[in-house]
């Protein structure tokens, strides 16, 4: 295995050190994501009425975020620590398939939520999703995500990598040889579905935002001394949750843009990562993995917008926090 003083362990450790900042960051993502999403799942399913129209999809989204956080950070940590000593093909295939499926399922769920918010705010007297419809939609989203991610099982495996100058042989998780055309088609289909979902979300939330500003703006109404009616409270809650999901969708979209750019760069230049300096590698690897934030930040957004969730979350907090 050795070639003078340079061997596989030296080669692997040299690149693992290049990814150390990303490794530390994804370890932090893992802790925050697991704790935050577990808290969201527990509180919304046991302490709050998760079947409430505005909150129904939150436990589903938190479950996807929890699984996505665990899978994505595990994938990044193994890749960072074993760039040229990857364990085996099964892990490579499983992590690629799971990460791809959970990413697209997260986007599809946010798209479904945007449709629900549009129905509730812009078409309150039109068709609304009932409980049965929501369950069916949630199942269909999962099945579609699995179908879109399934080809990745045949596109990635543990591949042999040879050092250019020393001929030391290692193994990484990468594309299966002679599948370039199939892989390109799969990437295009995947990204088209994601872009269409994001464009549709933008349209729906644009309509929601316009309606909130023009028709449901409290500033346009006469101030009332009496207690708010049930309908007014419902409108206030509808506005609050609409703003929350709009912000979640915006953050999600921003998290996915850098990885999309790197996918295009890697597709056009197979040696993109080889010629980078130490500092460039550190920075670009962090940007490449910023999509994991999509699975981490949502519990903090729930906490900011949803006062009931915040109150319940603070009860489990080990530090004494006074809510303002």
PAKOL-819689 format. One record per residue (C-alpha): residue number from 1; x, z, y. Coordinates in Angstrom, 1 decimal. Example, Ala and Ser with C-alpha at 12.3 -4.5 7.8 and 13.67 -1.06 7.14 Angstrom:
<pts>
<pt><n>1</n><X>12.3</X><Z>7.8</Z><Y>-4.5</Y></pt>
<pt><n>2</n><X>13.7</X><Z>7.1</Z><Y>-1.1</Y></pt>
</pts>
This chain:
<pts>
<pt><n>1</n><X>0.0</X><Z>0.0</Z><Y>0.0</Y></pt>
<pt><n>2</n><X>2.9</X><Z>0.6</Z><Y>2.3</Y></pt>
<pt><n>3</n><X>4.7</X><Z>-2.1</Z><Y>4.3</Y></pt>
<pt><n>4</n><X>7.8</X><Z>-0.4</Z><Y>5.8</Y></pt>
<pt><n>5</n><X>6.5</X><Z>2.4</Z><Y>8.0</Y></pt>
<pt><n>6</n><X>3.2</X><Z>0.7</Z><Y>8.6</Y></pt>
<pt><n>7</n><X>0.5</X><Z>1.2</Z><Y>6.0</Y></pt>
<pt><n>8</n><X>-3.3</X><Z>1.3</Z><Y>5.8</Y></pt>
<pt><n>9</n><X>-3.6</X><Z>4.9</Z><Y>6.9</Y></pt>
<pt><n>10</n><X>-1.5</X><Z>4.2</Z><Y>9.9</Y></pt>
<pt><n>11</n><X>-3.5</X><Z>1.2</Z><Y>10.8</Y></pt>
<pt><n>12</n><X>-6.8</X><Z>2.9</Z><Y>10.3</Y></pt>
<pt><n>13</n><X>-5.8</X><Z>6.1</Z><Y>12.3</Y></pt>
<pt><n>14</n><X>-4.5</X><Z>4.0</Z><Y>15.1</Y></pt>
<pt><n>15</n><X>-7.9</X><Z>2.3</Z><Y>15.7</Y></pt>
<pt><n>16</n><X>-9.8</X><Z>5.6</Z><Y>15.0</Y></pt>
<pt><n>17</n><X>-7.9</X><Z>7.1</Z><Y>17.9</Y></pt>
<pt><n>18</n><X>-9.0</X><Z>4.2</Z><Y>20.1</Y></pt>
<pt><n>19</n><X>-12.6</X><Z>5.2</Z><Y>19.4</Y></pt>
<pt><n>20</n><X>-12.2</X><Z>8.9</Z><Y>19.9</Y></pt>
<pt><n>21</n><X>-14.2</X><Z>9.0</Z><Y>23.1</Y></pt>
<pt><n>22</n><X>-17.1</X><Z>7.2</Z><Y>21.4</Y></pt>
<pt><n>23</n><X>-16.8</X><Z>9.6</Z><Y>18.4</Y></pt>
<pt><n>24</n><X>-17.1</X><Z>12.6</Z><Y>20.6</Y></pt>
<pt><n>25</n><X>-20.0</X><Z>11.1</Z><Y>22.6</Y></pt>
<pt><n>26</n><X>-22.0</X><Z>10.1</Z><Y>19.4</Y></pt>
<pt><n>27</n><X>-21.4</X><Z>13.6</Z><Y>18.0</Y></pt>
<pt><n>28</n><X>-23.1</X><Z>15.0</Z><Y>21.1</Y></pt>
<pt><n>29</n><X>-25.9</X><Z>12.4</Z><Y>20.8</Y></pt>
<pt><n>30</n><X>-26.5</X><Z>13.5</Z><Y>17.2</Y></pt>
<pt><n>31</n><X>-26.9</X><Z>17.2</Z><Y>18.2</Y></pt>
<pt><n>32</n><X>-29.1</X><Z>16.5</Z><Y>21.2</Y></pt>
<pt><n>33</n><X>-31.2</X><Z>13.9</Z><Y>19.5</Y></pt>
<pt><n>34</n><X>-31.9</X><Z>15.9</Z><Y>16.3</Y></pt>
<pt><n>35</n><X>-32.7</X><Z>19.1</Z><Y>18.3</Y></pt>
<pt><n>36</n><X>-34.8</X><Z>17.3</Z><Y>20.9</Y></pt>
<pt><n>37</n><X>-36.8</X><Z>15.1</Z><Y>18.6</Y></pt>
<pt><n>38</n><X>-37.4</X><Z>17.9</Z><Y>16.0</Y></pt>
<pt><n>39</n><X>-38.7</X><Z>20.1</Z><Y>18.9</Y></pt>
<pt><n>40</n><X>-41.0</X><Z>17.3</Z><Y>20.0</Y></pt>
<pt><n>41</n><X>-42.4</X><Z>16.6</Z><Y>16.5</Y></pt>
<pt><n>42</n><X>-43.0</X><Z>20.3</Z><Y>15.9</Y></pt>
<pt><n>43</n><X>-44.6</X><Z>21.0</Z><Y>19.2</Y></pt>
<pt><n>44</n><X>-46.8</X><Z>17.9</Z><Y>19.4</Y></pt>
<pt><n>45</n><X>-48.0</X><Z>18.3</Z><Y>15.8</Y></pt>
<pt><n>46</n><X>-48.5</X><Z>22.1</Z><Y>15.7</Y></pt>
<pt><n>47</n><X>-48.9</X><Z>23.5</Z><Y>19.2</Y></pt>
<pt><n>48</n><X>-50.6</X><Z>20.7</Z><Y>21.0</Y></pt>
<pt><n>49</n><X>-53.4</X><Z>18.3</Z><Y>20.1</Y></pt>
<pt><n>50</n><X>-51.4</X><Z>15.3</Z><Y>19.0</Y></pt>
<pt><n>51</n><X>-54.7</X><Z>13.4</Z><Y>18.4</Y></pt>
<pt><n>52</n><X>-55.3</X><Z>13.5</Z><Y>22.1</Y></pt>
<pt><n>53</n><X>-55.6</X><Z>9.9</Z><Y>23.3</Y></pt>
<pt><n>54</n><X>-52.6</X><Z>10.2</Z><Y>25.7</Y></pt>
<pt><n>55</n><X>-50.3</X><Z>11.9</Z><Y>23.2</Y></pt>
<pt><n>56</n><X>-51.3</X><Z>10.3</Z><Y>19.9</Y></pt>
<pt><n>57</n><X>-48.2</X><Z>8.1</Z><Y>19.5</Y></pt>
<pt><n>58</n><X>-45.7</X><Z>10.6</Z><Y>20.7</Y></pt>
<pt><n>59</n><X>-45.1</X><Z>12.2</Z><Y>17.2</Y></pt>
<pt><n>60</n><X>-44.7</X><Z>8.7</Z><Y>15.7</Y></pt>
<pt><n>61</n><X>-42.2</X><Z>7.8</Z><Y>18.4</Y></pt>
<pt><n>62</n><X>-40.3</X><Z>11.1</Z><Y>18.1</Y></pt>
<pt><n>63</n><X>-40.1</X><Z>10.6</Z><Y>14.3</Y></pt>
<pt><n>64</n><X>-38.6</X><Z>7.1</Z><Y>14.8</Y></pt>
<pt><n>65</n><X>-36.3</X><Z>8.5</Z><Y>17.4</Y></pt>
<pt><n>66</n><X>-35.1</X><Z>11.3</Z><Y>15.1</Y></pt>
<pt><n>67</n><X>-34.5</X><Z>8.9</Z><Y>12.2</Y></pt>
<pt><n>68</n><X>-32.9</X><Z>6.3</Z><Y>14.6</Y></pt>
<pt><n>69</n><X>-30.6</X><Z>9.0</Z><Y>16.1</Y></pt>
<pt><n>70</n><X>-29.4</X><Z>10.2</Z><Y>12.7</Y></pt>
<pt><n>71</n><X>-28.9</X><Z>6.7</Z><Y>11.3</Y></pt>
<pt><n>72</n><X>-27.3</X><Z>5.2</Z><Y>14.4</Y></pt>
<pt><n>73</n><X>-24.9</X><Z>8.0</Z><Y>15.1</Y></pt>
<pt><n>74</n><X>-23.9</X><Z>8.2</Z><Y>11.4</Y></pt>
<pt><n>75</n><X>-23.3</X><Z>4.4</Z><Y>11.5</Y></pt>
<pt><n>76</n><X>-21.1</X><Z>4.7</Z><Y>14.7</Y></pt>
<pt><n>77</n><X>-19.2</X><Z>7.8</Z><Y>13.4</Y></pt>
<pt><n>78</n><X>-18.3</X><Z>6.2</Z><Y>10.1</Y></pt>
<pt><n>79</n><X>-17.3</X><Z>2.9</Z><Y>11.8</Y></pt>
<pt><n>80</n><X>-15.2</X><Z>4.8</Z><Y>14.4</Y></pt>
<pt><n>81</n><X>-13.4</X><Z>6.9</Z><Y>11.8</Y></pt>
<pt><n>82</n><X>-13.0</X><Z>4.3</Z><Y>9.1</Y></pt>
<pt><n>83</n><X>-12.6</X><Z>1.0</Z><Y>10.9</Y></pt>
<pt><n>84</n><X>-10.3</X><Z>-0.3</Z><Y>8.1</Y></pt>
<pt><n>85</n><X>-11.0</X><Z>2.1</Z><Y>5.2</Y></pt>
<pt><n>86</n><X>-14.8</X><Z>1.7</Z><Y>5.0</Y></pt>
<pt><n>87</n><X>-16.3</X><Z>3.6</Z><Y>2.1</Y></pt>
<pt><n>88</n><X>-18.4</X><Z>1.1</Z><Y>0.2</Y></pt>
<pt><n>89</n><X>-20.8</X><Z>-1.8</Z><Y>0.5</Y></pt>
<pt><n>90</n><X>-24.0</X><Z>0.2</Z><Y>-0.2</Y></pt>
<pt><n>91</n><X>-23.4</X><Z>2.4</Z><Y>2.9</Y></pt>
<pt><n>92</n><X>-22.7</X><Z>-0.6</Z><Y>5.0</Y></pt>
<pt><n>93</n><X>-25.9</X><Z>-2.4</Z><Y>3.9</Y></pt>
<pt><n>94</n><X>-28.1</X><Z>0.7</Z><Y>4.1</Y></pt>
<pt><n>95</n><X>-26.9</X><Z>1.7</Z><Y>7.6</Y></pt>
<pt><n>96</n><X>-27.2</X><Z>-1.9</Z><Y>9.0</Y></pt>
<pt><n>97</n><X>-30.7</X><Z>-2.3</Z><Y>7.6</Y></pt>
<pt><n>98</n><X>-31.9</X><Z>1.2</Z><Y>8.7</Y></pt>
<pt><n>99</n><X>-30.5</X><Z>0.9</Z><Y>12.2</Y></pt>
<pt><n>100</n><X>-31.9</X><Z>-2.6</Z><Y>12.8</Y></pt>
<pt><n>101</n><X>-35.3</X><Z>-1.6</Z><Y>11.5</Y></pt>
<pt><n>102</n><X>-35.5</X><Z>1.6</Z><Y>13.6</Y></pt>
<pt><n>103</n><X>-34.4</X><Z>-0.1</Z><Y>16.7</Y></pt>
<pt><n>104</n><X>-37.1</X><Z>-2.8</Z><Y>16.5</Y></pt>
<pt><n>105</n><X>-39.7</X><Z>-0.3</Z><Y>15.4</Y></pt>
<pt><n>106</n><X>-39.0</X><Z>1.8</Z><Y>18.5</Y></pt>
<pt><n>107</n><X>-39.4</X><Z>-1.2</Z><Y>20.8</Y></pt>
<pt><n>108</n><X>-42.6</X><Z>-2.3</Z><Y>19.0</Y></pt>
<pt><n>109</n><X>-44.1</X><Z>1.2</Z><Y>19.3</Y></pt>
<pt><n>110</n><X>-43.4</X><Z>1.2</Z><Y>23.0</Y></pt>
<pt><n>111</n><X>-45.1</X><Z>-2.2</Z><Y>23.2</Y></pt>
<pt><n>112</n><X>-48.2</X><Z>-0.8</Z><Y>21.4</Y></pt>
<pt><n>113</n><X>-48.2</X><Z>2.2</Z><Y>23.8</Y></pt>
<pt><n>114</n><X>-48.1</X><Z>-0.2</Z><Y>26.8</Y></pt>
<pt><n>115</n><X>-51.2</X><Z>-2.0</Z><Y>25.4</Y></pt>
<pt><n>116</n><X>-52.9</X><Z>1.4</Z><Y>25.0</Y></pt>
<pt><n>117</n><X>-52.0</X><Z>2.4</Z><Y>28.6</Y></pt>
<pt><n>118</n><X>-53.3</X><Z>-0.9</Z><Y>29.9</Y></pt>
<pt><n>119</n><X>-56.6</X><Z>-0.5</Z><Y>28.1</Y></pt>
<pt><n>120</n><X>-57.0</X><Z>3.1</Z><Y>29.3</Y></pt>
<pt><n>121</n><X>-56.1</X><Z>2.5</Z><Y>32.9</Y></pt>
<pt><n>122</n><X>-57.0</X><Z>-1.1</Z><Y>33.7</Y></pt>
<pt><n>123</n><X>-59.9</X><Z>-1.6</Z><Y>31.2</Y></pt>
<pt><n>124</n><X>-61.4</X><Z>1.9</Z><Y>30.8</Y></pt>
<pt><n>125</n><X>-64.8</X><Z>0.4</Z><Y>29.9</Y></pt>
<pt><n>126</n><X>-63.5</X><Z>-2.2</Z><Y>27.5</Y></pt>
<pt><n>127</n><X>-62.2</X><Z>-2.0</Z><Y>24.0</Y></pt>
<pt><n>128</n><X>-60.2</X><Z>1.1</Z><Y>23.3</Y></pt>
<pt><n>129</n><X>-58.1</X><Z>1.9</Z><Y>20.2</Y></pt>
<pt><n>130</n><X>-59.9</X><Z>4.5</Z><Y>18.0</Y></pt>
<pt><n>131</n><X>-58.1</X><Z>6.8</Z><Y>15.6</Y></pt>
<pt><n>132</n><X>-58.4</X><Z>4.4</Z><Y>12.7</Y></pt>
<pt><n>133</n><X>-57.1</X><Z>1.5</Z><Y>14.7</Y></pt>
<pt><n>134</n><X>-54.1</X><Z>3.5</Z><Y>15.9</Y></pt>
<pt><n>135</n><X>-53.1</X><Z>4.5</Z><Y>12.4</Y></pt>
<pt><n>136</n><X>-53.4</X><Z>0.9</Z><Y>11.2</Y></pt>
<pt><n>137</n><X>-51.3</X><Z>-0.3</Z><Y>14.2</Y></pt>
<pt><n>138</n><X>-48.6</X><Z>2.3</Z><Y>13.4</Y></pt>
<pt><n>139</n><X>-48.4</X><Z>1.2</Z><Y>9.8</Y></pt>
<pt><n>140</n><X>-48.2</X><Z>-2.5</Z><Y>10.8</Y></pt>
<pt><n>141</n><X>-45.4</X><Z>-1.8</Z><Y>13.3</Y></pt>
<pt><n>142</n><X>-43.4</X><Z>-0.1</Z><Y>10.5</Y></pt>
<pt><n>143</n><X>-44.0</X><Z>-3.0</Z><Y>8.1</Y></pt>
<pt><n>144</n><X>-43.1</X><Z>-5.6</Z><Y>10.7</Y></pt>
<pt><n>145</n><X>-39.9</X><Z>-3.7</Z><Y>11.5</Y></pt>
<pt><n>146</n><X>-38.9</X><Z>-3.5</Z><Y>7.8</Y></pt>
<pt><n>147</n><X>-39.6</X><Z>-7.3</Z><Y>7.4</Y></pt>
<pt><n>148</n><X>-37.4</X><Z>-8.2</Z><Y>10.4</Y></pt>
<pt><n>149</n><X>-34.6</X><Z>-5.9</Z><Y>9.3</Y></pt>
<pt><n>150</n><X>-34.7</X><Z>-6.8</Z><Y>5.6</Y></pt>
<pt><n>151</n><X>-32.4</X><Z>-9.9</Z><Y>5.9</Y></pt>
<pt><n>152</n><X>-29.6</X><Z>-7.7</Z><Y>7.2</Y></pt>
<pt><n>153</n><X>-29.1</X><Z>-6.4</Z><Y>3.6</Y></pt>
<pt><n>154</n><X>-27.8</X><Z>-9.9</Z><Y>2.7</Y></pt>
<pt><n>155</n><X>-25.8</X><Z>-10.3</Z><Y>5.9</Y></pt>
<pt><n>156</n><X>-23.4</X><Z>-7.3</Z><Y>5.9</Y></pt>
<pt><n>157</n><X>-21.1</X><Z>-5.8</Z><Y>3.3</Y></pt>
<pt><n>158</n><X>-17.7</X><Z>-4.1</Z><Y>2.9</Y></pt>
<pt><n>159</n><X>-15.3</X><Z>-7.0</Z><Y>3.7</Y></pt>
<pt><n>160</n><X>-11.6</X><Z>-7.4</Z><Y>3.3</Y></pt>
<pt><n>161</n><X>-9.5</X><Z>-7.3</Z><Y>6.5</Y></pt>
<pt><n>162</n><X>-5.8</X><Z>-8.3</Z><Y>6.6</Y></pt>
<pt><n>163</n><X>-3.5</X><Z>-7.2</Z><Y>9.4</Y></pt>
<pt><n>164</n><X>-2.1</X><Z>-10.3</Z><Y>11.1</Y></pt>
<pt><n>165</n><X>1.6</X><Z>-9.4</Z><Y>11.3</Y></pt>
<pt><n>166</n><X>2.1</X><Z>-7.0</Z><Y>8.4</Y></pt>
<pt><n>167</n><X>-0.3</X><Z>-8.3</Z><Y>5.7</Y></pt>
<pt><n>168</n><X>-1.6</X><Z>-4.8</Z><Y>5.1</Y></pt>
<pt><n>169</n><X>-5.1</X><Z>-5.1</Z><Y>3.6</Y></pt>
<pt><n>170</n><X>-8.0</X><Z>-2.9</Z><Y>4.6</Y></pt>
<pt><n>171</n><X>-11.8</X><Z>-2.9</Z><Y>4.4</Y></pt>
<pt><n>172</n><X>-14.5</X><Z>-2.8</Z><Y>7.1</Y></pt>
<pt><n>173</n><X>-18.2</X><Z>-3.2</Z><Y>7.4</Y></pt>
<pt><n>174</n><X>-18.8</X><Z>-6.7</Z><Y>8.6</Y></pt>
<pt><n>175</n><X>-20.7</X><Z>-10.0</Z><Y>8.1</Y></pt>
<pt><n>176</n><X>-20.8</X><Z>-11.5</Z><Y>4.6</Y></pt>
<pt><n>177</n><X>-18.5</X><Z>-14.7</Z><Y>4.5</Y></pt>
<pt><n>178</n><X>-20.2</X><Z>-18.0</Z><Y>4.8</Y></pt>
<pt><n>179</n><X>-23.5</X><Z>-16.6</Z><Y>6.3</Y></pt>
<pt><n>180</n><X>-22.8</X><Z>-17.5</Z><Y>9.9</Y></pt>
<pt><n>181</n><X>-25.8</X><Z>-19.9</Z><Y>10.3</Y></pt>
<pt><n>182</n><X>-28.2</X><Z>-17.5</Z><Y>8.5</Y></pt>
<pt><n>183</n><X>-26.9</X><Z>-14.6</Z><Y>10.6</Y></pt>
<pt><n>184</n><X>-27.2</X><Z>-16.5</Z><Y>13.8</Y></pt>
<pt><n>185</n><X>-30.8</X><Z>-17.4</Z><Y>13.0</Y></pt>
<pt><n>186</n><X>-31.6</X><Z>-13.8</Z><Y>12.2</Y></pt>
<pt><n>187</n><X>-30.0</X><Z>-12.5</Z><Y>15.4</Y></pt>
<pt><n>188</n><X>-32.0</X><Z>-15.1</Z><Y>17.4</Y></pt>
<pt><n>189</n><X>-35.3</X><Z>-14.1</Z><Y>15.8</Y></pt>
<pt><n>190</n><X>-34.5</X><Z>-10.4</Z><Y>16.2</Y></pt>
<pt><n>191</n><X>-33.7</X><Z>-10.8</Z><Y>19.9</Y></pt>
<pt><n>192</n><X>-36.7</X><Z>-13.1</Z><Y>20.6</Y></pt>
<pt><n>193</n><X>-39.1</X><Z>-10.4</Z><Y>19.2</Y></pt>
<pt><n>194</n><X>-37.4</X><Z>-7.8</Z><Y>21.3</Y></pt>
<pt><n>195</n><X>-37.4</X><Z>-9.9</Z><Y>24.5</Y></pt>
<pt><n>196</n><X>-41.1</X><Z>-10.8</Z><Y>24.0</Y></pt>
<pt><n>197</n><X>-42.0</X><Z>-7.2</Z><Y>23.5</Y></pt>
<pt><n>198</n><X>-40.1</X><Z>-6.2</Z><Y>26.6</Y></pt>
<pt><n>199</n><X>-41.6</X><Z>-9.0</Z><Y>28.7</Y></pt>
<pt><n>200</n><X>-45.2</X><Z>-8.1</Z><Y>27.5</Y></pt>
<pt><n>201</n><X>-44.5</X><Z>-4.4</Z><Y>28.2</Y></pt>
<pt><n>202</n><X>-43.4</X><Z>-5.3</Z><Y>31.7</Y></pt>
<pt><n>203</n><X>-46.6</X><Z>-7.3</Z><Y>32.3</Y></pt>
<pt><n>204</n><X>-48.8</X><Z>-4.5</Z><Y>31.0</Y></pt>
<pt><n>205</n><X>-47.1</X><Z>-1.8</Z><Y>33.0</Y></pt>
<pt><n>206</n><X>-47.1</X><Z>-4.0</Z><Y>36.1</Y></pt>
<pt><n>207</n><X>-50.9</X><Z>-4.1</Z><Y>35.8</Y></pt>
<pt><n>208</n><X>-51.0</X><Z>-0.4</Z><Y>35.1</Y></pt>
<pt><n>209</n><X>-48.8</X><Z>0.4</Z><Y>38.1</Y></pt>
<pt><n>210</n><X>-50.9</X><Z>-1.8</Z><Y>40.4</Y></pt>
<pt><n>211</n><X>-54.1</X><Z>-0.1</Z><Y>39.2</Y></pt>
<pt><n>212</n><X>-52.6</X><Z>3.4</Z><Y>39.7</Y></pt>
<pt><n>213</n><X>-51.5</X><Z>2.6</Z><Y>43.2</Y></pt>
<pt><n>214</n><X>-54.6</X><Z>0.8</Z><Y>44.4</Y></pt>
<pt><n>215</n><X>-57.5</X><Z>2.3</Z><Y>42.5</Y></pt>
<pt><n>216</n><X>-56.5</X><Z>5.7</Z><Y>41.2</Y></pt>
<pt><n>217</n><X>-54.3</X><Z>6.8</Z><Y>44.0</Y></pt>
<pt><n>218</n><X>-55.4</X><Z>10.4</Z><Y>45.0</Y></pt>
<pt><n>219</n><X>-54.2</X><Z>9.8</Z><Y>48.6</Y></pt>
<pt><n>220</n><X>-57.0</X><Z>7.3</Z><Y>49.0</Y></pt>
<pt><n>221</n><X>-59.7</X><Z>9.8</Z><Y>48.1</Y></pt>
<pt><n>222</n><X>-61.2</X><Z>12.5</Z><Y>50.2</Y></pt>
<pt><n>223</n><X>-59.7</X><Z>15.9</Z><Y>49.5</Y></pt>
<pt><n>224</n><X>-61.9</X><Z>18.2</Z><Y>47.5</Y></pt>
<pt><n>225</n><X>-62.2</X><Z>21.9</Z><Y>47.8</Y></pt>
<pt><n>226</n><X>-64.1</X><Z>22.3</Z><Y>44.5</Y></pt>
<pt><n>227</n><X>-62.5</X><Z>22.3</Z><Y>41.1</Y></pt>
<pt><n>228</n><X>-61.8</X><Z>18.8</Z><Y>39.7</Y></pt>
<pt><n>229</n><X>-64.3</X><Z>17.3</Z><Y>37.4</Y></pt>
<pt><n>230</n><X>-63.5</X><Z>16.4</Z><Y>33.8</Y></pt>
<pt><n>231</n><X>-63.3</X><Z>12.7</Z><Y>34.7</Y></pt>
<pt><n>232</n><X>-60.9</X><Z>13.4</Z><Y>37.5</Y></pt>
<pt><n>233</n><X>-58.7</X><Z>15.5</Z><Y>35.3</Y></pt>
<pt><n>234</n><X>-58.7</X><Z>12.7</Z><Y>32.7</Y></pt>
<pt><n>235</n><X>-57.7</X><Z>10.2</Z><Y>35.4</Y></pt>
<pt><n>236</n><X>-54.9</X><Z>12.6</Z><Y>36.5</Y></pt>
<pt><n>237</n><X>-53.6</X><Z>13.0</Z><Y>33.0</Y></pt>
<pt><n>238</n><X>-53.9</X><Z>9.3</Z><Y>32.4</Y></pt>
<pt><n>239</n><X>-51.7</X><Z>8.6</Z><Y>35.4</Y></pt>
<pt><n>240</n><X>-49.2</X><Z>11.2</Z><Y>34.4</Y></pt>
<pt><n>241</n><X>-48.8</X><Z>9.9</Z><Y>30.8</Y></pt>
<pt><n>242</n><X>-48.8</X><Z>6.3</Z><Y>32.0</Y></pt>
<pt><n>243</n><X>-45.9</X><Z>7.1</Z><Y>34.4</Y></pt>
<pt><n>244</n><X>-44.1</X><Z>8.9</Z><Y>31.5</Y></pt>
<pt><n>245</n><X>-44.3</X><Z>6.0</Z><Y>29.1</Y></pt>
<pt><n>246</n><X>-43.4</X><Z>3.5</Z><Y>31.8</Y></pt>
<pt><n>247</n><X>-40.2</X><Z>5.5</Z><Y>32.4</Y></pt>
<pt><n>248</n><X>-39.5</X><Z>5.8</Z><Y>28.7</Y></pt>
<pt><n>249</n><X>-39.9</X><Z>2.0</Z><Y>28.3</Y></pt>
<pt><n>250</n><X>-37.6</X><Z>1.4</Z><Y>31.3</Y></pt>
<pt><n>251</n><X>-34.9</X><Z>3.6</Z><Y>29.9</Y></pt>
<pt><n>252</n><X>-35.2</X><Z>2.0</Z><Y>26.5</Y></pt>
<pt><n>253</n><X>-34.8</X><Z>-1.5</Z><Y>28.0</Y></pt>
<pt><n>254</n><X>-31.7</X><Z>-0.4</Z><Y>29.9</Y></pt>
<pt><n>255</n><X>-30.2</X><Z>1.1</Z><Y>26.8</Y></pt>
<pt><n>256</n><X>-30.5</X><Z>-2.1</Z><Y>24.9</Y></pt>
<pt><n>257</n><X>-29.0</X><Z>-4.5</Z><Y>27.4</Y></pt>
<pt><n>258</n><X>-25.3</X><Z>-3.7</Z><Y>27.0</Y></pt>
<pt><n>259</n><X>-25.4</X><Z>-4.1</Z><Y>23.1</Y></pt>
<pt><n>260</n><X>-27.2</X><Z>-7.4</Z><Y>23.5</Y></pt>
<pt><n>261</n><X>-24.4</X><Z>-8.6</Z><Y>25.8</Y></pt>
<pt><n>262</n><X>-21.8</X><Z>-7.5</Z><Y>23.3</Y></pt>
<pt><n>263</n><X>-23.7</X><Z>-9.3</Z><Y>20.5</Y></pt>
<pt><n>264</n><X>-23.4</X><Z>-12.5</Z><Y>22.4</Y></pt>
<pt><n>265</n><X>-19.7</X><Z>-11.9</Z><Y>23.2</Y></pt>
<pt><n>266</n><X>-18.9</X><Z>-11.2</Z><Y>19.5</Y></pt>
<pt><n>267</n><X>-20.9</X><Z>-14.2</Z><Y>18.4</Y></pt>
<pt><n>268</n><X>-18.9</X><Z>-16.5</Z><Y>20.7</Y></pt>
<pt><n>269</n><X>-15.5</X><Z>-14.9</Z><Y>20.0</Y></pt>
<pt><n>270</n><X>-14.9</X><Z>-13.4</Z><Y>16.5</Y></pt>
<pt><n>271</n><X>-11.6</X><Z>-11.8</Z><Y>17.7</Y></pt>
<pt><n>272</n><X>-13.1</X><Z>-10.2</Z><Y>20.8</Y></pt>
<pt><n>273</n><X>-12.2</X><Z>-6.6</Z><Y>19.8</Y></pt>
<pt><n>274</n><X>-8.7</X><Z>-7.5</Z><Y>18.6</Y></pt>
<pt><n>275</n><X>-7.1</X><Z>-8.4</Z><Y>21.9</Y></pt>
<pt><n>276</n><X>-8.4</X><Z>-5.5</Z><Y>24.0</Y></pt>
<pt><n>277</n><X>-6.1</X><Z>-2.8</Z><Y>25.4</Y></pt>
<pt><n>278</n><X>-6.5</X><Z>0.8</Z><Y>24.4</Y></pt>
<pt><n>279</n><X>-8.4</X><Z>1.7</Z><Y>27.6</Y></pt>
<pt><n>280</n><X>-10.7</X><Z>-1.4</Z><Y>27.4</Y></pt>
<pt><n>281</n><X>-11.5</X><Z>-0.6</Z><Y>23.7</Y></pt>
<pt><n>282</n><X>-12.5</X><Z>3.0</Z><Y>24.7</Y></pt>
<pt><n>283</n><X>-14.8</X><Z>1.8</Z><Y>27.4</Y></pt>
<pt><n>284</n><X>-16.4</X><Z>-1.1</Z><Y>25.6</Y></pt>
<pt><n>285</n><X>-17.0</X><Z>0.8</Z><Y>22.4</Y></pt>
<pt><n>286</n><X>-19.0</X><Z>3.4</Z><Y>24.5</Y></pt>
<pt><n>287</n><X>-21.0</X><Z>0.6</Z><Y>26.1</Y></pt>
<pt><n>288</n><X>-21.6</X><Z>-1.0</Z><Y>22.7</Y></pt>
<pt><n>289</n><X>-23.1</X><Z>2.2</Z><Y>21.4</Y></pt>
<pt><n>290</n><X>-25.2</X><Z>3.1</Z><Y>24.4</Y></pt>
<pt><n>291</n><X>-28.3</X><Z>1.9</Z><Y>22.5</Y></pt>
<pt><n>292</n><X>-28.3</X><Z>5.3</Z><Y>20.7</Y></pt>
<pt><n>293</n><X>-29.4</X><Z>6.9</Z><Y>24.0</Y></pt>
<pt><n>294</n><X>-32.8</X><Z>5.3</Z><Y>23.4</Y></pt>
<pt><n>295</n><X>-33.2</X><Z>7.7</Z><Y>20.5</Y></pt>
<pt><n>296</n><X>-31.9</X><Z>10.8</Z><Y>22.3</Y></pt>
<pt><n>297</n><X>-33.4</X><Z>10.9</Z><Y>25.8</Y></pt>
<pt><n>298</n><X>-37.2</X><Z>10.8</Z><Y>25.2</Y></pt>
<pt><n>299</n><X>-37.6</X><Z>14.6</Z><Y>24.5</Y></pt>
<pt><n>300</n><X>-36.1</X><Z>15.3</Z><Y>27.9</Y></pt>
<pt><n>301</n><X>-38.5</X><Z>12.8</Z><Y>29.5</Y></pt>
<pt><n>302</n><X>-41.5</X><Z>14.5</Z><Y>27.7</Y></pt>
<pt><n>303</n><X>-40.2</X><Z>17.8</Z><Y>29.1</Y></pt>
<pt><n>304</n><X>-40.1</X><Z>16.4</Z><Y>32.6</Y></pt>
<pt><n>305</n><X>-43.6</X><Z>14.8</Z><Y>32.7</Y></pt>
<pt><n>306</n><X>-45.6</X><Z>17.0</Z><Y>30.2</Y></pt>
<pt><n>307</n><X>-46.0</X><Z>20.5</Z><Y>31.5</Y></pt>
<pt><n>308</n><X>-47.7</X><Z>21.7</Z><Y>28.3</Y></pt>
<pt><n>309</n><X>-44.8</X><Z>20.4</Z><Y>26.2</Y></pt>
<pt><n>310</n><X>-42.4</X><Z>22.0</Z><Y>28.6</Y></pt>
<pt><n>311</n><X>-44.0</X><Z>25.4</Z><Y>28.4</Y></pt>
<pt><n>312</n><X>-44.0</X><Z>25.3</Z><Y>24.6</Y></pt>
<pt><n>313</n><X>-40.4</X><Z>24.0</Z><Y>24.5</Y></pt>
<pt><n>314</n><X>-39.2</X><Z>26.9</Z><Y>26.7</Y></pt>
<pt><n>315</n><X>-40.7</X><Z>29.4</Z><Y>24.3</Y></pt>
<pt><n>316</n><X>-38.2</X><Z>28.2</Z><Y>21.6</Y></pt>
<pt><n>317</n><X>-35.3</X><Z>28.1</Z><Y>24.0</Y></pt>
<pt><n>318</n><X>-32.6</X><Z>30.7</Z><Y>23.3</Y></pt>
<pt><n>319</n><X>-32.0</X><Z>31.2</Z><Y>27.0</Y></pt>
<pt><n>320</n><X>-34.6</X><Z>32.7</Z><Y>29.3</Y></pt>
<pt><n>321</n><X>-35.7</X><Z>29.9</Z><Y>31.6</Y></pt>
<pt><n>322</n><X>-38.2</X><Z>30.4</Z><Y>34.3</Y></pt>
<pt><n>323</n><X>-40.4</X><Z>27.3</Z><Y>34.9</Y></pt>
<pt><n>324</n><X>-41.0</X><Z>26.6</Z><Y>38.5</Y></pt>
</pts>
